[in-house]
Amino acid sequence: MTGPEVLALYAQGLSTNGLQGWIQNNVVPLVLLGIAIILLWIGGRGDNAGVARRSVGLLIGLVALGIAVSGNGPQIGNFLAGLLVG
């Protein structure tokens, strides 16, 4: 086998599942922990309105992240469109 044939053979088995799993299992919880610490710090200063405003933005972001990670985007989009057009 020549170089390009070997590379083509190995490239068939490559996927991003390992990287996606690592990000879901490690990066996302660390980011959420950091956001929680920041919100607690802001709340400790007495800026409760700021915490509420940031929490709503965080919830919207988490919903978007959940849709992106689950792979159910088209079904959710169809459901939301069905609410608008009947």
Secondary structure, DSSP 8 states (H G I E B T S, - for coil): --HHHHHHHHHTT--SHHHHHHIIIIIHHHHHHHHHHHHHHHHHTT-HHHHHHHHHHHHHHHHHHHHHHHT-HHHHHHHHHHHHH-
